[in-house]
Amino acid sequence: MLPNTFRCYWVNKTADGNVQAEITQRSMSELPPGDVIIRVAYSSLNYKDALAATGHPGVNKQFPHIPGVDAAGRIATGEADGAPGDFAPQSPVLVTGFDMGANRWGGWAEYVRVPREWIVPLPAGLTLRESMILGTAGFTAGLCVDALQKHGLAPDSGEIVVTGASGGVGTFAVALLAKLGYHVAAVTGKATSHEYLRKLGAAEILSREQVDDRSSKPLLSGRWAGAVDTVGSHILGTILRTTRHSGCVAACGLAAGSDLPITVFPFILRAVTLAGIDAAWGSIPLRHQIWRRLAGPWKLDCLADIARFTNLQDLPTHIEEILAGQVTGRVVVTLEPPDET
């Protein structure tokens, strides 16, 4: 039986326009429409969540709001009438992306209600806790690696550069590529993260300045067989200009900006491919496939080393840290007492 209320991280806007957040109890009847209710065990903190928690208009325009683009837990009910639908009660599942934590109440709550098609059954080989250590960040990194492999890049193709390597997506991209045998050059602006990145498998550490060429040269000396870029702007432009012929760059972020100061020359003279990565609304069959890989042949041994855990009450401190670029790895939010699933 479902409770009458649930605990959540509640973000609201006052009459004078100030955004305020609190931990509060809300009625189950307030949950948005959907097919399935999930009892959330774990969520996570992503940069997008931090923006939502502080009322950034580019993420959510509706208040009140509950952030959290990720959630993992167990099925509480199925269809609106209580039938289990496609999922048996207590089945372990996860949800990442779509409109979670943006225009729909997200995972920073004890319960969420979502459309059935958003739900991914927890794949064998992953616990609920591990799935949220990965979360959107790990899933996005998996999509990036999948794009490089579909382009034909193998470990012997040459160096792969990962920008924003100490962030969530970058961390997983470095670790995953290294696990699969690629030579990884990790780019970071944090001197304190060098040892951490080497432990994840980075063969080389580069500073941001080494991949941020502001010259007007349409092409630079080719070095990279491929890349995972999480920052955009001038750094993405530099990476594209330094990618070798027939290389591929998977772009999934804009931490440095949404602009792309570049000419078409990398594309028409070197046949470089710019692969856009959409972790929120990507193909559902591909979503399930990537999660099965992350639980199986791509499963990382370093998941416990990447994560730190927090609760709803302590989230404000971590929100400030991630907005200031001070978070390395992943922050996982615990909604119920930890277990082994």
Backbone torsions as a table, in degrees:
resi	resn	phi	psi	omega
1	MET	NA	136.8	-179.9
2	LEU	-77.4	148.0	175.1
3	PRO	-73.0	169.7	177.9
4	ASN	-80.6	-26.7	-177.9
5	THR	-134.0	165.9	176.0
6	PHE	-141.7	151.7	-179.6
7	ARG	-90.0	143.1	-176.8
8	CYS	-157.5	168.6	173.6
9	TYR	-95.5	106.3	-167.5
10	TRP	-102.4	119.9	-179.9
11	VAL	-111.5	126.0	-177.8
12	ASN	-138.5	163.9	178.9
13	LYS	-118.0	129.6	-178.9
14	THR	-76.9	171.1	-178.7
15	ALA	-61.0	-28.7	179.8
16	ASP	-91.6	9.5	173.0
17	GLY	92.9	1.2	178.6
18	ASN	-79.9	139.6	177.9
19	VAL	-93.6	129.2	179.9
20	GLN	-128.1	146.8	179.0
21	ALA	-128.0	146.7	178.1
22	GLU	-155.0	158.8	171.3
23	ILE	-91.8	123.7	-173.9
24	THR	-146.7	172.7	174.0
25	GLN	-103.7	134.0	176.3
26	ARG	-124.8	156.6	179.7
27	SER	-72.6	140.7	177.1
28	MET	-59.7	-27.9	-179.8
29	SER	-66.7	-15.6	-180.0
30	GLU	-82.2	-14.1	-180.0
31	LEU	-57.0	141.3	-178.2
32	PRO	-65.9	161.7	178.6
33	PRO	-59.0	152.5	178.4
34	GLY	172.0	178.6	-175.6
35	ASP	-92.2	-34.7	-167.8
36	VAL	-134.2	136.5	173.4
37	ILE	-102.3	132.4	-179.5
38	ILE	-116.0	132.5	170.8
39	ARG	-82.9	112.2	-171.9
40	VAL	-80.6	129.4	174.8
41	ALA	-98.5	-40.7	-177.7
42	TYR	-142.5	148.5	168.3
43	SER	-131.9	-160.9	179.3
44	SER	-154.4	170.1	177.5
45	LEU	-111.8	116.5	174.1
46	ASN	-113.8	164.0	179.1
47	TYR	-57.6	-39.2	179.2
48	LYS	-62.3	-36.8	177.7
49	ASP	-64.1	-40.8	179.7
50	ALA	-62.7	-38.4	176.8
51	LEU	-65.3	-43.5	179.1
52	ALA	-63.2	-37.3	-177.8
53	ALA	-69.3	-21.3	179.3
54	THR	-105.9	9.6	173.0
55	GLY	78.9	28.5	-179.7
56	HIS	-64.9	124.5	-174.9
57	PRO	-67.5	-18.6	178.3
58	GLY	-75.7	-12.7	-179.2
59	VAL	-104.6	-54.1	177.3
60	ASN	-140.2	140.6	-179.0
61	LYS	-112.4	-2.1	-175.5
62	GLN	-109.1	133.2	176.6
63	PHE	-128.7	148.0	-0.7
64	PRO	-69.9	166.7	-171.2
65	HIS	-148.7	151.3	172.7
66	ILE	-123.3	114.4	179.2
67	PRO	-70.7	-179.1	176.7
68	GLY	114.2	92.7	-179.3
69	VAL	-77.8	-9.8	-178.6
70	ASP	-122.9	148.9	173.1
71	ALA	-156.9	141.7	174.2
72	ALA	-137.7	136.4	-179.1
73	GLY	-176.8	-149.3	-176.8
74	ARG	-125.8	148.3	-179.8
75	ILE	-62.4	126.7	176.4
76	ALA	-98.2	-44.8	173.8
77	THR	-144.7	162.0	176.6
78	GLY	-99.6	-111.6	-178.3
79	GLU	-61.7	167.3	-176.9
80	ALA	-57.1	-26.6	-179.6
81	ASP	-86.7	2.9	177.0
82	GLY	100.5	-8.3	178.1
83	ALA	-69.2	149.9	-174.6
84	PRO	-71.9	-17.7	-179.4
85	GLY	62.0	-133.4	-177.6
86	ASP	-82.2	-8.0	-174.5
87	PHE	-125.8	131.0	176.9
88	ALA	-73.7	146.6	176.3
89	PRO	-54.7	141.4	-179.5
90	GLN	75.7	2.9	175.9
91	SER	-64.1	134.1	177.3
92	PRO	-76.9	131.3	-175.5
93	VAL	-143.2	169.0	174.0
94	LEU	-141.7	156.3	176.3
95	VAL	-137.9	130.9	174.3
96	THR	-136.7	143.1	173.0
97	GLY	76.1	-141.6	-169.3
98	PHE	52.7	-131.7	-178.7
99	ASP	-103.3	10.7	179.9
100	MET	-59.2	133.7	175.9
101	GLY	72.3	2.6	177.8
102	ALA	-113.7	-89.6	178.2
103	ASN	-94.9	-0.9	174.8
104	ARG	-125.7	140.7	179.2
105	TRP	-53.5	136.8	-171.3
106	GLY	-108.6	-157.2	-166.4
107	GLY	-82.8	-1.6	177.4
108	TRP	-83.7	54.3	-176.8
109	ALA	-156.2	156.1	-179.8
110	GLU	-69.9	-23.3	178.6
111	TYR	-138.6	144.1	170.6
112	VAL	-132.4	152.5	173.4
113	ARG	-123.5	127.0	-172.6
114	VAL	-138.5	161.6	171.6
115	PRO	-62.4	146.2	-177.3
116	ARG	-57.2	-39.3	-173.5
117	GLU	-69.9	-13.8	177.7
118	TRP	-76.7	-17.1	-168.7
119	ILE	-87.0	135.7	174.3
120	VAL	-112.2	122.0	174.8
121	PRO	-59.6	136.9	179.1
122	LEU	-59.6	118.2	-177.2
123	PRO	-71.2	147.3	176.6
124	ALA	-58.0	134.8	-178.8
125	GLY	108.2	-13.3	177.9
126	LEU	-120.7	140.5	168.4
127	THR	-89.6	165.3	176.3
128	LEU	-58.1	-41.6	179.9
129	ARG	-62.1	-45.7	179.8
130	GLU	-63.5	-35.6	-179.0
131	SER	-64.0	-29.9	179.7
132	MET	-90.7	-17.6	166.3
133	ILE	-63.2	-41.2	175.0
134	LEU	-71.1	-64.8	179.2
135	GLY	53.7	-155.7	179.4
136	THR	-59.4	-35.8	-178.5
137	ALA	-63.0	-49.4	179.4
138	GLY	-66.0	-39.4	178.1
139	PHE	-62.8	-42.4	178.6
140	THR	-63.1	-43.6	176.9
141	ALA	-60.2	-39.7	177.5
142	GLY	-62.2	-40.9	176.5
143	LEU	-62.8	-38.7	179.1
144	CYS	-64.0	-46.3	179.2
145	VAL	-63.8	-40.2	177.3
146	ASP	-59.3	-41.7	179.5
147	ALA	-63.8	-42.0	178.7
148	LEU	-64.8	-41.4	-179.8
149	GLN	-67.9	-39.9	177.8
150	LYS	-63.8	-27.0	176.2
151	HIS	-75.7	-10.1	178.2
152	GLY	98.3	9.3	-179.6
153	LEU	-79.7	121.0	178.2
154	ALA	-111.2	169.7	179.5
155	PRO	-55.5	-29.3	179.8
156	ASP	-89.2	7.4	179.9
157	SER	-75.6	-25.4	-178.8
158	GLY	136.3	-173.2	-175.6
159	GLU	-69.6	142.3	172.7
160	ILE	-114.8	127.4	179.0
161	VAL	-102.8	139.2	178.4
162	VAL	-121.4	119.4	178.2
163	THR	-93.6	158.0	-176.1
164	GLY	57.9	41.7	-167.1
165	ALA	-68.7	-21.2	-179.0
166	SER	-90.0	-4.9	176.2
167	GLY	-79.9	-178.8	-176.0
168	GLY	-60.5	-56.7	-179.4
169	VAL	-64.7	-44.1	-179.2
170	GLY	-60.4	-42.0	178.5
171	THR	-56.1	-49.6	-178.4
172	PHE	-70.1	-34.9	177.9
173	ALA	-62.9	-44.4	177.8
174	VAL	-60.5	-51.0	-176.3
175	ALA	-63.9	-41.5	-177.3
176	LEU	-69.8	-45.7	178.4
177	LEU	-62.1	-41.8	178.9
178	ALA	-63.4	-41.5	179.0
179	LYS	-59.7	-36.5	-177.7
180	LEU	-84.2	1.8	172.7
181	GLY	97.4	8.9	179.9
182	TYR	-81.6	151.9	172.1
183	HIS	-85.5	113.4	-171.3
184	VAL	-110.1	127.5	169.7
185	ALA	-103.2	119.5	-176.1
186	ALA	-101.3	128.2	179.6
187	VAL	-103.5	127.8	178.8
188	THR	-149.9	150.5	174.2
189	GLY	-97.8	3.2	-178.1
190	LYS	-104.4	107.0	179.2
191	ALA	-62.5	-28.4	-177.4
192	THR	-74.2	-10.2	-176.7
193	SER	-98.3	2.2	-176.0
194	HIS	-60.2	-49.4	-179.3
195	GLU	-62.6	-40.9	178.5
196	TYR	-57.9	-45.3	-178.4
197	LEU	-69.2	-35.4	176.6
198	ARG	-65.4	-37.9	177.1
199	LYS	-63.7	-31.0	178.1
200	LEU	-75.9	-14.2	176.8
201	GLY	119.6	3.8	178.8
202	ALA	-63.8	130.7	178.6
203	ALA	-84.4	-21.7	-177.0
204	GLU	-150.9	144.9	177.3
205	ILE	-115.4	129.9	178.6
206	LEU	-119.9	149.9	174.0
207	SER	-82.7	163.7	176.8
208	ARG	-60.3	-37.9	-176.6
209	GLU	-61.6	-27.2	-179.0
210	GLN	-74.1	-14.1	178.4
211	VAL	-126.1	29.6	-179.9
212	ASP	-131.2	77.4	-179.3
213	ASP	-92.4	115.1	-177.5
214	ARG	-94.4	10.5	179.7
215	SER	-71.7	168.4	-179.9
216	SER	-91.4	8.4	-178.9
217	LYS	-63.4	128.5	-178.1
218	PRO	-70.7	-26.5	177.6
219	LEU	-137.7	150.1	174.7
220	LEU	-124.4	170.2	-179.3
221	SER	-54.8	129.5	-177.5
222	GLY	-73.4	130.4	179.2
223	ARG	-130.2	-43.5	-168.1
224	TRP	-91.5	138.9	170.2
225	ALA	-78.1	-30.8	179.7
226	GLY	-165.1	175.4	-176.8
227	ALA	-156.3	154.0	166.0
228	VAL	-118.1	114.7	-178.1
229	ASP	-111.1	125.9	-179.7
230	THR	-111.5	3.3	-170.6
231	VAL	-118.5	-27.5	177.7
232	GLY	74.6	-163.3	175.5
233	SER	54.5	-139.0	-173.7
234	HIS	-62.9	-32.2	-179.8
235	ILE	-68.8	-44.2	175.3
236	LEU	-61.0	-41.3	177.6
237	GLY	-60.0	-41.7	178.3
238	THR	-65.6	-43.5	179.4
239	ILE	-59.8	-43.5	179.4
240	LEU	-63.3	-38.5	-179.5
241	ARG	-74.2	-16.3	179.7
242	THR	-109.4	9.5	176.0
243	THR	-84.5	137.9	-177.1
244	ARG	-72.2	169.7	-178.8
245	HIS	-55.8	134.6	177.9
246	SER	67.0	19.0	177.2
247	GLY	-78.8	175.7	-178.1
248	CYS	-138.8	134.2	177.4
249	VAL	-119.0	118.4	177.3
250	ALA	-91.8	116.5	-176.2
251	ALA	-108.7	127.3	-174.7
252	CYS	-138.5	6.8	-176.0
253	GLY	-152.1	172.9	-178.7
254	LEU	-145.3	37.6	-177.8
255	ALA	-57.9	-30.7	-180.0
256	ALA	-94.9	-7.9	-179.7
257	GLY	141.7	160.4	-177.9
258	SER	-95.6	-3.9	179.9
259	ASP	-81.3	163.4	177.7
260	LEU	-140.1	89.3	-177.0
261	PRO	-79.3	92.4	-175.1
262	ILE	-157.4	158.2	172.3
263	THR	-95.8	-179.4	178.7
264	VAL	-84.1	-2.9	-172.1
265	PHE	-58.7	-40.7	177.5
266	PRO	-58.1	-29.1	-176.7
267	PHE	-84.0	-37.9	-174.4
268	ILE	-97.9	-15.0	177.7
269	LEU	-106.9	-26.1	179.4
270	ARG	-117.7	0.0	178.7
271	ALA	56.6	36.2	177.4
272	VAL	-74.0	138.8	178.2
273	THR	-104.7	129.5	173.1
274	LEU	-102.7	108.3	-176.6
275	ALA	-98.0	114.1	177.6
276	GLY	-79.8	135.8	-177.3
277	ILE	-114.1	120.8	178.3
278	ASP	-116.3	103.6	-178.8
279	ALA	-83.4	-17.8	-175.1
280	ALA	-81.5	-47.7	-171.6
281	TRP	-120.1	21.5	-178.6
282	GLY	-66.0	172.2	-178.1
283	SER	-53.5	132.5	179.2
284	ILE	-65.7	-44.9	176.6
285	PRO	-58.8	-40.9	178.0
286	LEU	-65.6	-39.0	178.1
287	ARG	-55.4	-49.0	179.6
288	HIS	-64.2	-39.3	-179.3
289	GLN	-63.4	-45.7	-179.3
290	ILE	-63.5	-41.5	179.4
291	TRP	-64.3	-35.7	176.5
292	ARG	-65.7	-37.7	177.4
293	ARG	-66.6	-42.7	-179.0
294	LEU	-64.2	-25.0	178.0
295	ALA	-89.9	-15.7	-174.8
296	GLY	-117.7	-105.7	-173.9
297	PRO	-65.3	-21.9	179.5
298	TRP	-99.1	5.3	-174.4
299	LYS	-63.2	132.7	-176.4
300	LEU	-91.4	140.2	177.6
301	ASP	-80.5	-12.1	-171.4
302	CYS	-100.2	13.9	-174.3
303	LEU	-56.8	-43.0	-178.4
304	ALA	-64.4	-29.5	-179.4
305	ASP	-77.8	-20.6	-175.8
306	ILE	-83.5	-25.9	-167.5
307	ALA	-104.8	151.8	162.7
308	ARG	-131.3	153.1	-170.7
309	PHE	-114.1	147.1	179.3
310	THR	-144.4	-178.8	176.6
311	ASN	-128.0	178.6	-177.6
312	LEU	-60.7	-39.7	-176.1
313	GLN	-63.3	-35.1	-175.2
314	ASP	-93.2	2.7	-178.2
315	LEU	-59.8	-37.6	-177.1
316	PRO	-53.7	-38.8	178.8
317	THR	-62.9	-44.2	-179.4
318	HIS	-70.2	-31.8	176.0
319	ILE	-62.3	-45.3	177.6
320	GLU	-60.5	-41.5	-178.3
321	GLU	-64.8	-44.7	-176.9
322	ILE	-70.4	-33.9	176.8
323	LEU	-68.1	-27.6	178.6
324	ALA	-89.7	4.3	179.4
325	GLY	71.8	28.1	-174.8
326	GLN	-106.0	7.1	-179.3
327	VAL	-99.5	128.7	173.0
328	THR	-111.5	132.1	-179.0
329	GLY	79.9	-140.3	-170.3
330	ARG	-127.0	144.3	173.2
331	VAL	-111.8	119.8	-178.5
332	VAL	-105.9	135.6	-178.0
333	VAL	-102.5	122.2	179.6
334	THR	-93.2	124.1	-179.4
335	LEU	-102.5	-20.6	177.7
336	GLU	-141.6	164.7	-178.2
337	PRO	-52.3	134.1	-178.3
338	PRO	-57.6	144.8	171.1
339	ASP	-136.4	-167.0	-175.9
340	GLU	-99.9	14.6	-177.3
341	THR	-118.8	NA	NA
